[in-house]
Amino acid sequence: SKHVIKNIPWTTAKNFTVEIGQQQIEELISTWDIHESWLHHSEFLEEEELKDSKRYHYRACWGLPTRRKPIPRATASVYFVIVISKLKPDVS
């Protein structure tokens, strides 16, 4: 069967904040088909200043905690980078 990749409406560069970036990553993740037993948390890692843009680095980490083993033995992480242009700050 064909898998459809869903997207979300992203905020514009001029309205971007670290918190909005994290909220939007959570919104994107919510469209993914992940079994409910996998729990995750996301976090902001760092802001990277470049000549023409700023890069905002985030990580989402999944695990399968249980009552007997609340700290998962294995985890999976997905890293996100949101790039905000300094040249065209008013466009998305």
C-alpha positions in Angstrom: 0.0 0.0 0.0 1.1 3.6 -0.7 2.1 5.6 2.4 1.2 9.2 2.3 3.5 11.7 4.1 1.4 14.3 5.9 2.6 17.9 6.5 1.5 20.7 8.7 1.2 24.5 8.1 4.5 25.9 9.3 4.8 29.4 10.9 6.5 32.2 9.0 10.1 33.1 9.8 9.1 36.5 11.3 6.7 34.7 13.8 9.2 31.9 14.7 10.3 31.3 18.3 12.1 28.3 19.8 8.8 27.4 21.6 6.7 27.6 18.4 9.3 25.4 16.6 9.0 22.7 19.3 5.2 22.9 19.2 5.2 22.5 15.5 7.6 19.5 15.6 5.2 17.9 18.1 2.3 18.7 15.7 4.2 17.0 12.9 5.1 14.0 15.0 1.4 13.6 15.9 0.7 12.9 12.2 3.1 9.9 12.2 1.8 6.4 12.5 3.6 5.3 15.7 2.3 2.6 18.1 0.9 4.1 21.3 3.3 2.0 23.5 6.2 4.2 22.1 6.5 7.2 24.3 8.6 10.3 23.4 9.8 13.6 24.5 11.2 16.4 22.4 13.7 19.1 23.3 15.5 22.1 21.9 19.2 21.5 21.7 20.9 24.6 20.3 20.7 27.7 18.1 23.4 27.9 15.4 24.2 31.3 14.0 25.3 31.4 10.3 26.0 34.3 8.0 22.6 34.1 6.1 20.5 32.1 8.5 19.9 30.7 12.0 19.5 27.0 12.5 17.5 25.7 15.4 18.3 22.1 16.4 15.8 19.8 18.2 15.6 16.2 19.1 12.7 13.8 19.7 13.5 10.6 21.6 11.3 7.5 21.8 11.4 4.6 24.1 9.3 1.7 25.4 9.1 2.1 29.2 7.2 -0.4 31.3 6.3 -0.7 35.0 9.2 -3.1 35.6 11.7 -1.2 33.5 10.7 2.5 33.5 14.0 3.4 31.9 13.9 1.9 28.4 16.7 -0.4 27.4 16.7 1.0 23.9 15.7 4.4 22.4 15.3 5.9 19.0 15.9 9.6 18.2 15.0 11.8 15.3 16.8 15.1 14.9 15.2 18.2 13.4 16.8 21.4 12.1 14.6 24.4 11.4 16.4 27.0 9.2 15.3 30.6 9.4 16.7 32.9 6.7 18.1 36.3 7.6 17.8 37.4 4.0 14.0 36.9 3.7 12.7 37.0 7.3 9.1 37.7 6.2 8.6 34.5 4.2 8.0 31.0 5.5 
